[in-house]
Amino acid sequence: MMRLSLEDPPFATGTGEGVTIAVVDSGVHADHPHIGGRVIGGVCTLPHVDSADWVDRIGHGTAVAAAIHEKAPLASLLAVRVFDKSLTTSAQALADGIVWAADNRAHLINLSLGTTNLEHVELLNDAVAYASARGATVVSARESNGQRWLPGSLDGVIGVLLDPECERNHIGYVERDGAGEVYAASGYPRPIPGVPVERNLSGISFAVANVTGFLARMRSAEGSR
C-alpha cells in the first residue's frame, strides 16, 4: 500500500477551493465553529420530513463535515440529511440524497455509511451511475469487519477502508478495483481541545471523511473542477 501525505504534491497546495462536497449523513450544524461557515445549502430526503430541514440533531454529520473541512478548508459543503434521531435510514432516502447532490453540482459525495443488504444493489447502483454521469464522484465505506458495504463496493465509487495504523495526515492508496479506487485512512476526526482521543468519535465514518478531504485538496490543486 502506498502512503500519501498532506505534504506531498498535489495535496500540499490544495485547499478545496472551487470544490463542492455533499455530506450525506445526519445533516450539518452550519454554525458550528469546526465547519467554518462553508455550508451553502442542503436538503432532507427522509419521508414525512420537511425537505428544507437539514439541521443535524445527533452530531454525526457535523463531525464528518468538520473532518472534511479540516482537510479542505475552502471547499463548499452541501448538507444532505438522511438520518433522523439515529444512524438508520432507508436505501431510498440514501439514493435520493445521492441524486440530489449530483443535481446540485456536487463534485464529491461523501457517504460515511453503508449497508450490507444486497437487495439494494440496483437502486444504489442506479444512483451512483446518475451521479457519475453528472460529474460527481461518490466516496463511501467499502468494507468493515470482513463484510462489503454498499454503495462503497460498487463500480464507479471510491471505496474506503479503515486503517488503525494510518496517521491522520496520511491516507493509503490500496488498489484500483473494477471501475473504482480504494483508499485506507485513519478513523479519527479532528481532535477536540480538552477531550481525550479515546472519548472522541471514531470509526470508518471518519476514514471516509479524511479521504474525501484529501481528494478535494487534489481536485483544487490540479484545477479539476
C-alpha positions as CSV (number, residue, x, y, z in Angstrom):
1,M,0.0,0.0,0.0
2,M,1.4,3.4,-1.0
3,R,1.2,6.1,1.7
4,L,0.2,9.6,0.7
5,S,0.8,12.6,2.9
6,L,-0.8,16.1,3.1
7,E,2.7,17.4,2.5
8,D,3.0,15.5,-0.8
9,P,2.0,17.1,-4.2
10,P,-0.7,17.8,-5.2
11,F,-2.2,17.7,-1.7
12,A,0.3,20.2,-0.2
13,T,-1.1,23.1,-2.3
14,G,-4.7,22.2,-2.3
15,T,-7.3,23.9,-0.1
16,G,-10.6,22.6,-1.6
17,E,-11.3,25.9,-3.2
18,G,-13.8,25.5,-6.1
19,V,-14.8,22.1,-4.9
20,T,-18.3,21.3,-3.7
21,I,-18.8,18.3,-1.3
22,A,-22.1,16.8,-0.4
23,V,-22.1,15.3,3.1
24,V,-24.8,12.6,3.1
25,D,-25.4,11.9,6.7
26,S,-27.5,13.3,9.7
27,G,-27.4,16.8,8.4
28,V,-24.9,19.5,9.4
29,H,-25.0,22.2,12.1
30,A,-23.9,25.0,9.9
31,D,-22.9,27.4,12.7
32,H,-20.6,25.0,14.4
33,P,-17.1,26.6,14.6
34,H,-15.5,23.5,13.1
35,I,-17.5,24.0,9.9
36,G,-16.1,27.4,9.1
37,G,-19.3,28.8,7.5
38,R,-18.8,26.6,4.4
39,V,-22.3,25.2,4.1
40,I,-24.0,26.6,1.0
41,G,-27.3,24.6,1.2
42,G,-28.9,21.3,1.9
43,V,-31.9,19.0,1.9
44,C,-33.6,16.3,3.9
45,T,-34.6,13.2,1.9
46,L,-36.5,11.5,4.7
47,P,-40.2,10.8,4.0
48,H,-42.7,12.9,6.0
49,V,-40.0,15.4,6.9
50,D,-39.7,19.0,5.6
51,S,-37.1,18.8,2.8
52,A,-35.6,22.1,4.0
53,D,-34.9,20.7,7.4
54,W,-31.3,19.5,7.1
55,V,-30.1,20.6,10.6
56,D,-28.1,17.9,12.4
57,R,-29.8,16.6,15.6
58,I,-27.3,13.9,16.6
59,G,-23.9,15.3,15.7
60,H,-22.6,12.7,13.4
61,G,-22.9,14.6,10.2
62,T,-21.4,17.7,11.7
63,A,-18.4,15.7,13.0
64,V,-18.0,14.2,9.5
65,A,-18.3,17.6,7.8
66,A,-15.7,19.0,10.3
67,A,-13.2,16.3,9.4
68,I,-13.6,17.1,5.8
69,H,-13.4,20.9,6.4
70,E,-10.1,20.4,8.4
71,K,-8.5,18.8,5.3
72,A,-10.1,21.0,2.7
73,P,-11.0,24.3,4.4
74,L,-12.1,26.2,1.3
75,A,-14.4,23.5,-0.1
76,S,-18.1,24.3,-0.1
77,L,-20.4,21.9,1.7
78,L,-23.9,20.6,1.0
79,A,-25.8,19.0,3.9
80,V,-27.8,16.0,2.8
81,R,-29.8,14.7,5.7
82,V,-30.8,11.0,5.5
83,F,-30.7,10.2,9.3
84,D,-33.2,11.4,11.8
85,K,-32.6,10.6,15.5
86,S,-30.5,7.6,15.0
87,L,-27.9,6.3,12.4
88,T,-30.5,4.4,10.4
89,T,-32.2,5.2,7.1
90,S,-33.8,3.7,4.0
91,A,-32.0,2.8,0.8
92,Q,-34.4,5.1,-1.0
93,A,-33.6,8.1,1.2
94,L,-29.9,7.4,0.5
95,A,-30.4,7.0,-3.2
96,D,-32.4,10.2,-3.3
97,G,-29.7,12.0,-1.4
98,I,-27.0,10.9,-4.0
99,V,-29.2,12.1,-6.8
100,W,-30.0,15.5,-5.2
101,A,-26.3,16.0,-4.5
102,A,-25.5,15.4,-8.2
103,D,-28.3,17.7,-9.4
104,N,-26.9,20.4,-7.1
105,R,-23.4,20.2,-8.7
106,A,-21.5,18.3,-6.0
107,H,-18.1,17.2,-7.2
108,L,-17.7,14.8,-4.3
109,I,-20.4,13.0,-2.4
110,N,-19.3,11.7,1.0
111,L,-21.2,8.7,2.4
112,S,-19.7,7.9,5.8
113,L,-22.1,4.9,5.9
114,G,-23.2,1.8,4.1
115,T,-25.4,-1.3,4.0
116,T,-24.7,-4.9,3.5
117,N,-28.2,-5.6,2.2
118,L,-27.8,-6.9,-1.4
119,E,-31.4,-6.2,-2.2
120,H,-30.4,-2.5,-2.6
121,V,-27.7,-3.1,-5.3
122,E,-29.8,-2.0,-8.2
123,L,-31.2,1.1,-6.5
124,L,-27.9,2.3,-5.3
125,N,-26.1,1.4,-8.5
126,D,-28.5,3.5,-10.5
127,A,-28.0,6.4,-8.1
128,V,-24.2,6.1,-8.4
129,A,-24.4,5.9,-12.2
130,Y,-26.6,9.0,-12.2
131,A,-24.1,10.9,-10.1
132,S,-21.2,9.8,-12.2
133,A,-22.9,10.9,-15.4
134,R,-23.2,14.4,-13.9
135,G,-19.5,14.5,-13.0
136,A,-19.9,13.7,-9.3
137,T,-17.8,11.1,-7.5
138,V,-19.2,9.1,-4.6
139,V,-16.8,8.3,-1.7
140,S,-18.1,5.7,0.7
141,A,-17.2,3.0,3.2
142,R,-16.2,-0.2,1.3
143,E,-15.7,-2.8,3.9
144,S,-15.9,-3.4,7.7
145,N,-15.3,-6.5,9.7
146,G,-14.9,-8.6,6.6
147,Q,-18.3,-7.5,5.1
148,R,-18.5,-5.5,1.9
149,W,-20.8,-2.5,2.0
150,L,-23.0,-0.7,-0.5
151,P,-22.5,1.6,-2.2
152,G,-18.8,1.6,-1.4
153,S,-18.1,-1.7,-3.2
154,L,-19.9,-0.7,-6.4
155,D,-18.1,0.2,-9.6
156,G,-17.5,3.9,-10.0
157,V,-17.3,4.5,-6.3
158,I,-14.2,5.4,-4.4
159,G,-14.2,2.8,-1.6
160,V,-12.6,3.5,1.8
161,L,-11.1,1.1,4.4
162,L,-10.3,1.8,8.0
163,D,-6.6,1.7,8.8
164,P,-5.8,1.9,12.5
165,E,-2.1,2.4,11.8
166,C,-2.6,5.3,9.5
167,E,-1.8,8.8,10.8
168,R,-4.5,11.5,10.4
169,N,-2.4,13.5,7.9
170,H,-1.9,10.4,5.6
171,I,-4.0,8.1,3.5
172,G,-3.1,4.9,1.8
173,Y,-3.7,4.1,-1.8
174,V,-4.7,0.4,-1.8
175,E,-5.7,-0.6,-5.3
176,R,-7.9,0.1,-8.3
177,D,-10.7,-2.4,-8.1
178,G,-13.0,-2.6,-11.1
179,A,-14.0,0.9,-12.0
180,G,-13.2,2.5,-8.7
181,E,-10.2,3.2,-6.5
182,V,-9.7,2.0,-2.9
183,Y,-8.1,4.0,-0.2
184,A,-7.4,3.5,3.5
185,A,-7.3,6.1,6.2
186,S,-7.4,6.9,9.9
187,G,-10.7,6.6,11.7
188,Y,-10.2,9.6,13.9
189,P,-11.8,13.0,13.2
190,R,-10.2,16.3,14.1
191,P,-9.3,16.5,17.8
192,I,-11.4,18.4,20.3
193,P,-9.3,20.5,22.8
194,G,-9.6,19.1,26.3
195,V,-11.3,15.8,25.1
196,P,-9.1,12.6,25.2
197,V,-8.8,10.8,21.9
198,E,-10.5,7.7,23.3
199,R,-13.6,9.8,24.2
200,N,-13.9,11.4,20.8
201,L,-15.9,9.8,17.9
202,S,-14.0,7.4,15.7
203,G,-14.5,4.7,13.1
204,I,-14.8,4.1,9.4
205,S,-17.1,7.1,9.1
206,F,-14.1,9.4,9.6
207,A,-11.8,7.4,7.4
208,V,-14.2,8.2,4.6
209,A,-14.2,11.9,5.6
210,N,-10.4,12.0,5.7
211,V,-10.2,10.5,2.2
212,T,-12.8,12.9,0.9
213,G,-10.8,15.8,2.3
214,F,-7.7,14.6,0.5
215,L,-9.5,14.2,-2.8
216,A,-10.9,17.7,-2.5
217,R,-7.4,19.1,-2.0
218,M,-6.2,17.2,-5.0
219,R,-9.0,18.5,-7.2
220,S,-8.4,22.1,-6.2
221,A,-4.7,21.8,-6.6
222,E,-5.0,20.3,-10.1
223,G,-7.8,22.7,-11.1
224,S,-10.1,19.8,-11.8
225,R,-13.5,21.2,-11.2
